[in-house]
Each structure stands twice: as C-alpha cells, then as structure tokens.
Amino acid sequence: MKQYTVRGLSRETERKIAREARAKGVSLNRAIVSLIEGEGGSAGRRTGKSGHKDLDHLFGIWTEDDAGDFERDLELQRKVDEGLWKTRG
C-alpha cells in the first residue's frame, strides 16, 4: 500500500477531517480514507465490502453500557424455554 503526503489543505478541510474522525471515533488517517472513498465512489472496494452507507450514522455511537445491555438482552433471548418444545405423545 502506498503512502501519500497531502499539502495545502484549507482550514475548513482540516476541520471537516477532524469532525469526521471525532464523529466516527477513528484516526485522522481513517477519516481521510473514508472521506476520499465516499466522495470518489470507491467506498468498500479495498476490503471487498459493499458500499452501503445507510447505517453509518449508527456506527460507533454506543457506550460500553449500551453494548453490555444489548449483550444481556441477546443472552436472555437465546435461552430456550424447554416447556414450549416438549412433544406431545
């Protein structure tokens, strides 16, 4: 993978990159790649993932407590109620 140096960015572009990084909780480098791929229409090609972006606004917004609550709720749903699965004989 090649490394690039970009010079001469406007202050507004620098701010946009910083906002993107903060919003997504990623490095400045990852934010730049995300912005370039999103703007250029090549998002997802490098990893082979689809370019769908419809749930991106949800990525990275959970706290550790939110994730823990979700995992506990999933665990409750995964428990089998044996009474519902007894066969009639």
DSSP file (Angstrom, degrees, kcal/mol; ACC not computed):
  #  RESIDUE AA STRUCTURE BP1 BP2  ACC     N-H-->O    O-->H-N    N-H-->O    O-->H-N    TCO  KAPPA ALPHA  PHI   PSI    X-CA   Y-CA   Z-CA
    1    1 A M              0   0    0      0, 0.0     2,-0.1     0, 0.0     0, 0.0   0.000 360.0 360.0 360.0 133.8    0.0    0.0    0.0
    2    2 A K        -     0   0    0      1,-0.0     2,-0.4     0, 0.0     0, 0.0  -0.439 360.0-137.3 -81.1 155.1    1.4    3.4   -0.9
    3    3 A Q        -     0   0    0     -2,-0.1     2,-0.3     2,-0.0    -1,-0.0  -0.928  19.7-163.5-111.9 138.2    1.7    6.3    1.4
    4    4 A Y        -     0   0    0     -2,-0.4     2,-0.5     2,-0.0     0, 0.0  -0.904  12.0-149.1-122.6 149.1    0.8    9.8    0.3
    5    5 A T        -     0   0    0     -2,-0.3     2,-0.5     2,-0.0    -2,-0.0  -0.976  14.0-161.5-114.7 130.0    1.5   13.3    1.7
    6    6 A V        -     0   0    0     -2,-0.5     2,-0.3     3,-0.0     3,-0.2  -0.950  11.2-178.6-115.6 127.5   -1.1   15.9    1.1
    7    7 A R        +     0   0    0     -2,-0.5    -2,-0.0     1,-0.1     0, 0.0  -0.828  54.0  36.8-119.8 159.4   -0.2   19.6    1.4
    8    8 A G        +     0   0    0     -2,-0.3     2,-0.2     1,-0.2    -1,-0.1   0.739  65.8 164.9  78.9  24.2   -2.1   22.8    1.1
    9    9 A L        -     0   0    0     -3,-0.2    -1,-0.2     1,-0.1     2,-0.0  -0.503  38.1-116.9 -72.0 142.6   -5.4   21.8    2.7
   10   10 A S     >  -     0   0    0     -2,-0.2     4,-2.3     1,-0.1     5,-0.2  -0.341  23.1-111.4 -71.7 160.4   -7.7   24.6    3.7
   11   11 A R  H  > S+     0   0    0      1,-0.2     4,-2.6     2,-0.2     5,-0.2   0.893 119.8  54.5 -59.0 -40.1   -8.6   25.2    7.3
   12   12 A E  H  > S+     0   0    0      1,-0.2     4,-2.4     2,-0.2    -1,-0.2   0.897 107.7  49.1 -63.5 -39.6  -12.2   24.2    6.5
   13   13 A T  H  > S+     0   0    0      2,-0.2     4,-2.3     1,-0.2    -1,-0.2   0.911 110.5  51.0 -65.6 -41.3  -11.0   20.9    5.0
   14   14 A E  H  X S+     0   0    0     -4,-2.3     4,-2.4     1,-0.2    -2,-0.2   0.915 111.4  48.1 -59.9 -42.9   -8.8   20.2    8.1
   15   15 A R  H  X S+     0   0    0     -4,-2.6     4,-2.9     2,-0.2    -2,-0.2   0.898 109.1  53.0 -65.0 -40.3  -11.8   20.9   10.3
   16   16 A K  H  X S+     0   0    0     -4,-2.4     4,-2.4     2,-0.2    -2,-0.2   0.909 110.5  47.5 -61.9 -42.0  -14.0   18.6    8.2
   17   17 A I  H  X S+     0   0    0     -4,-2.3     4,-2.5     2,-0.2    -2,-0.2   0.923 112.8  48.5 -64.6 -44.5  -11.5   15.8    8.6
   18   18 A A  H  X S+     0   0    0     -4,-2.4     4,-2.5     2,-0.2    -2,-0.2   0.904 111.8  49.4 -63.2 -42.0  -11.2   16.4   12.3
   19   19 A R  H  X S+     0   0    0     -4,-2.9     4,-3.0     2,-0.2     5,-0.2   0.924 111.1  50.1 -62.1 -44.3  -15.0   16.4   12.7
   20   20 A E  H  X S+     0   0    0     -4,-2.4     4,-2.1    -5,-0.2     6,-0.2   0.923 111.6  48.2 -59.6 -45.8  -15.3   13.2   10.7
   21   21 A A  H  X>S+     0   0    0     -4,-2.5     5,-2.0     2,-0.2     4,-1.2   0.925 114.8  44.8 -62.2 -45.9  -12.6   11.5   12.9
   22   22 A R  H  <5S+     0   0    0     -4,-2.5     3,-0.3     2,-0.2    -2,-0.2   0.927 112.6  51.3 -64.0 -45.0  -14.3   12.6   16.1
   23   23 A A  H  <5S+     0   0    0     -4,-3.0    -1,-0.2     1,-0.2    -2,-0.2   0.872 120.2  34.2 -62.1 -37.8  -17.8   11.7   14.9
   24   24 A K  H  <5S-     0   0    0     -4,-2.1    -1,-0.2    -5,-0.2    -2,-0.2   0.530 105.0-124.8 -95.8  -6.9  -16.7    8.2   13.9
   25   25 A G  T  <5 +     0   0    0     -4,-1.2     2,-0.2    -3,-0.3    -3,-0.2   0.884  68.0 125.6  66.2  38.4  -14.1    7.7   16.7
   26   26 A V      < -     0   0    0     -5,-2.0    -1,-0.2    -6,-0.2    -2,-0.1  -0.728  65.3 -84.7-123.1 171.9  -11.4    6.9   14.2
   27   27 A S     >  -     0   0    0     -2,-0.2     4,-2.3     1,-0.1     5,-0.2  -0.257  39.7-110.5 -70.0 163.0   -7.9    8.2   13.4
   28   28 A L  H  > S+     0   0    0      1,-0.2     4,-2.5     2,-0.2     5,-0.2   0.903 120.5  54.3 -59.8 -40.2   -7.4   11.2   11.1
   29   29 A N  H  > S+     0   0    0      1,-0.2     4,-2.5     2,-0.2    -1,-0.2   0.938 108.9  46.4 -59.4 -47.8   -5.9    8.8    8.5
   30   30 A R  H  > S+     0   0    0      1,-0.2     4,-2.6     2,-0.2    -1,-0.2   0.876 111.7  52.5 -64.2 -36.8   -9.0    6.6    8.6
   31   31 A A  H  X S+     0   0    0     -4,-2.3     4,-2.6     2,-0.2    -1,-0.2   0.913 109.5  48.7 -64.7 -41.9  -11.3    9.6    8.4
   32   32 A I  H  X S+     0   0    0     -4,-2.5     4,-2.8     2,-0.2     5,-0.2   0.933 112.5  47.8 -62.5 -46.2   -9.3   10.9    5.3
   33   33 A V  H  X S+     0   0    0     -4,-2.5     4,-2.9     1,-0.2     5,-0.3   0.921 112.4  50.1 -60.3 -43.6   -9.6    7.5    3.6
   34   34 A S  H  X S+     0   0    0     -4,-2.6     4,-2.5     1,-0.2    -2,-0.2   0.918 112.3  46.5 -60.9 -44.7  -13.3    7.4    4.4
   35   35 A L  H  X S+     0   0    0     -4,-2.6     4,-2.5     2,-0.2     5,-0.2   0.917 114.6  46.7 -65.0 -43.5  -13.9   10.8    3.0
   36   36 A I  H  X S+     0   0    0     -4,-2.8     4,-2.6     2,-0.2     6,-0.3   0.943 115.8  44.4 -65.1 -47.4  -11.9   10.1   -0.1
   37   37 A E  H  X>S+     0   0    0     -4,-2.9     5,-1.4    -5,-0.2     6,-1.1   0.896 115.4  48.6 -65.6 -39.2  -13.6    6.8   -0.8
   38   38 A G  H  <5S+     0   0    0     -4,-2.5     3,-0.4    -5,-0.3    -2,-0.2   0.919 116.3  42.1 -66.1 -43.7  -17.0    8.1    0.0
   39   39 A E  H  <5S+     0   0    0     -4,-2.5    -2,-0.2     1,-0.2    -1,-0.2   0.857 116.2  49.1 -70.6 -36.0  -16.6   11.1   -2.3
   40   40 A G  H  <5S-     0   0    0     -4,-2.6    -1,-0.2    -5,-0.2    -2,-0.2   0.538 107.4-122.0 -85.5  -6.0  -14.9    9.1   -5.0
   41   41 A G  T  <5S+     0   0    0     -4,-0.8    -3,-0.2    -3,-0.4    -4,-0.1   0.643  85.3 107.0  78.4  13.2  -17.5    6.4   -5.1
   42   42 A S    > < +     0   0    0     -5,-1.4     3,-2.0    -6,-0.3     4,-0.4   0.191  40.7 147.8-108.6  17.6  -15.0    3.6   -4.4
   43   43 A A  T 3  S+     0   0    0     -6,-1.1    -9,-0.1     1,-0.3    -8,-0.0  -0.256  70.3  10.6 -56.3 132.0  -16.1    3.0   -0.8
   44   44 A G  T 3>>S+     0   0    0      7,-0.1     4,-1.4     1,-0.0     5,-0.8   0.268  93.1 109.3  87.3 -12.0  -15.7   -0.6    0.2
   45   45 A R  T <45S+     0   0    0     -3,-2.0    -2,-0.1     1,-0.2     3,-0.1   0.885  74.8  55.4 -65.7 -37.2  -13.7   -1.7   -2.8
   46   46 A R  T  45S+     0   0    0     -4,-0.4    -1,-0.2     1,-0.2    -3,-0.1   0.880 118.2  32.5 -65.1 -37.9  -10.4   -2.1   -0.9
   47   47 A T  T  45S-     0   0    0     -3,-0.2    -1,-0.2     2,-0.1    -2,-0.2   0.542 107.0-118.2 -96.7  -9.0  -12.0   -4.5    1.7
   48   48 A G  T  <5S+     0   0    0     -4,-1.4    -3,-0.2     1,-0.3     2,-0.1   0.479  70.5 133.9  83.7   1.3  -14.4   -6.2   -0.6
   49   49 A K      < -     0   0    0     -5,-0.8    -1,-0.3     1,-0.1    -2,-0.1  -0.428  64.1 -94.8 -80.9 160.0  -17.4   -4.9    1.5
   50   50 A S        -     0   0    0      1,-0.1    -1,-0.1    -2,-0.1    -3,-0.1  -0.296  27.4-122.8 -69.6 160.8  -20.4   -3.4   -0.1
   51   51 A G        +     0   0    0     -3,-0.1    -8,-0.1   -10,-0.1    -1,-0.1   0.178  60.8 139.7 -90.7  17.2  -20.6    0.4   -0.4
   52   52 A H        +     0   0    0      1,-0.1     3,-0.1    -8,-0.0    -2,-0.0  -0.398  22.1 172.8 -65.7 136.6  -23.8    0.7    1.6
   53   53 A K    >   +     0   0    0     -2,-0.1     3,-1.4     1,-0.1     4,-0.4   0.257  42.3 111.0-124.9   8.0  -23.8    3.7    3.9
   54   54 A D  T 3  S+     0   0    0      1,-0.3     3,-0.1     2,-0.1    -1,-0.1   0.678  87.2  36.6 -68.2 -17.0  -27.4    3.7    5.2
   55   55 A L  T >> S+     0   0    0      1,-0.1     3,-2.0     2,-0.1     4,-0.6   0.308  83.3 105.7-113.2   8.0  -26.5    2.7    8.7
   56   56 A D  G X4 S+     0   0    0     -3,-1.4     3,-1.0     1,-0.3    -2,-0.1   0.817  70.7  65.9 -58.2 -31.9  -23.2    4.6    9.1
   57   57 A H  G 34 S+     0   0    0     -4,-0.4    -1,-0.3     1,-0.3    -2,-0.1   0.697 101.7  50.5 -65.4 -16.3  -24.8    7.2   11.3
   58   58 A L  G X4 S+     0   0    0     -3,-2.0     3,-1.4     2,-0.1     4,-0.3   0.652  84.5 109.7 -92.6 -17.7  -25.3    4.4   13.9
   59   59 A F  T << S+     0   0    0     -3,-1.0    -3,-0.0    -4,-0.6     0, 0.0  -0.380  88.9   1.6 -66.0 128.2  -21.7    3.2   13.8
   60   60 A G  T 3  S+     0   0    0     -2,-0.2    -1,-0.3     1,-0.1    -2,-0.1   0.613  95.4 110.5  78.6  12.9  -19.7    4.0   16.9
   61   61 A I    <   +     0   0    0     -3,-1.4     2,-0.2     2,-0.1    -2,-0.1   0.589  49.6  99.3 -98.6  -9.0  -22.4    5.7   18.9
   62   62 A W        -     0   0    0     -4,-0.3     2,-0.1     4,-0.1    -4,-0.0  -0.516  63.4-141.4 -77.3 142.8  -22.9    3.0   21.6
   63   63 A T     >  -     0   0    0     -2,-0.2     4,-2.2     1,-0.1     5,-0.2  -0.441  33.3-100.9 -86.6 172.7  -21.3    3.4   25.0
   64   64 A E  H  > S+     0   0    0      1,-0.2     4,-2.3     2,-0.2     5,-0.1   0.874 126.6  53.6 -62.2 -36.0  -19.9    0.4   26.8
   65   65 A D  H  > S+     0   0    0      2,-0.2     4,-2.6     1,-0.2    -1,-0.2   0.912 107.1  50.8 -64.5 -42.1  -23.0    0.3   28.9
   66   66 A D  H  > S+     0   0    0      1,-0.2     4,-2.4     2,-0.2    -2,-0.2   0.925 111.4  47.9 -59.8 -45.3  -25.2    0.3   25.8
   67   67 A A  H  X S+     0   0    0     -4,-2.2     4,-2.5     1,-0.2    -1,-0.2   0.898 111.6  50.3 -64.4 -40.5  -23.2   -2.7   24.4
   68   68 A G  H  X S+     0   0    0     -4,-2.3     4,-2.5     2,-0.2    -2,-0.2   0.916 110.3  49.5 -63.9 -43.4  -23.4   -4.5   27.7
   69   69 A D  H  X S+     0   0    0     -4,-2.6     4,-2.4     2,-0.2    -2,-0.2   0.917 111.4  49.9 -60.1 -43.7  -27.2   -4.0   27.9
   70   70 A F  H  X S+     0   0    0     -4,-2.4     4,-2.5     2,-0.2    -2,-0.2   0.928 110.7  48.8 -61.7 -46.3  -27.5   -5.3   24.3
   71   71 A E  H  X S+     0   0    0     -4,-2.5     4,-2.3     1,-0.2    -1,-0.2   0.904 111.5  49.7 -62.3 -41.5  -25.4   -8.4   25.0
   72   72 A R  H  X S+     0   0    0     -4,-2.5     4,-2.0     2,-0.2    -1,-0.2   0.916 111.1  49.6 -63.2 -42.1  -27.5   -9.1   28.2
   73   73 A D  H  X S+     0   0    0     -4,-2.4     4,-1.8     1,-0.2    -2,-0.2   0.906 110.7  49.9 -64.0 -41.1  -30.7   -8.8   26.2
   74   74 A L  H  X S+     0   0    0     -4,-2.5     4,-1.5     1,-0.2    -1,-0.2   0.917 107.9  53.7 -62.6 -41.9  -29.4  -11.1   23.5
   75   75 A E  H  X S+     0   0    0     -4,-2.3     4,-0.5     1,-0.2     3,-0.3   0.903 107.3  51.2 -60.4 -41.0  -28.4  -13.7   26.1
   76   76 A L  H >< S+     0   0    0     -4,-2.0     3,-0.8     1,-0.2    -1,-0.2   0.887 109.6  50.6 -62.4 -38.3  -32.0  -13.6   27.5
   77   77 A Q  H 3< S+     0   0    0     -4,-1.8    -1,-0.2     1,-0.2    -2,-0.2   0.746 104.1  59.1 -71.6 -23.2  -33.4  -14.2   24.0
   78   78 A R  H 3< S+     0   0    0     -4,-1.5     2,-0.3    -3,-0.3    -1,-0.2   0.575  80.1 104.6 -84.5  -8.9  -31.1  -17.1   23.4
   79   79 A K  S << S-     0   0    0     -3,-0.8     2,-0.5    -4,-0.5    -3,-0.0  -0.580  70.0-134.2 -75.3 130.8  -32.4  -19.1   26.3
   80   80 A V        -     0   0    0     -2,-0.3     2,-1.1     1,-0.0     3,-0.1  -0.722   3.3-139.4 -89.1 129.9  -34.7  -21.9   25.2
   81   81 A D    >>  -     0   0    0     -2,-0.5     3,-1.7     1,-0.2     4,-0.5  -0.770  15.0-163.9 -86.4  99.7  -37.9  -22.4   27.1
   82   82 A E  G >4 S+     0   0    0     -2,-1.1     3,-1.2     1,-0.3     4,-0.4   0.796  82.8  67.0 -57.5 -30.4  -38.0  -26.2   27.2
   83   83 A G  G >4 S+     0   0    0      1,-0.3     3,-0.5     2,-0.2    -1,-0.3   0.803  98.1  52.5 -62.1 -29.1  -41.7  -26.1   28.1
   84   84 A L  G <4 S+     0   0    0     -3,-1.7    -1,-0.3     1,-0.2    -2,-0.2   0.649 109.5  49.8 -79.4 -14.9  -42.5  -24.8   24.7
   85   85 A W  G << S+     0   0    0     -3,-1.2     2,-0.3    -4,-0.5    -1,-0.2   0.282  75.9 120.6-111.4   9.7  -40.6  -27.6   22.9
   86   86 A K    <   -     0   0    0     -3,-0.5     2,-0.2    -4,-0.4    -3,-0.0  -0.563  61.2-127.1 -74.5 136.6  -41.9  -30.7   24.6
   87   87 A T        -     0   0    0     -2,-0.3     2,-0.5     1,-0.1    -2,-0.1  -0.550  16.0-121.1 -84.4 149.4  -43.5  -33.1   22.2
   88   88 A R              0   0    0     -2,-0.2    -1,-0.1     1,-0.1     0, 0.0  -0.743 360.0 360.0 -89.1 133.5  -47.0  -34.4   22.7
   89   89 A G              0   0    0     -2,-0.5    -1,-0.1     0, 0.0    -2,-0.0   0.431 360.0 360.0-133.8 360.0  -47.1  -38.0   22.9
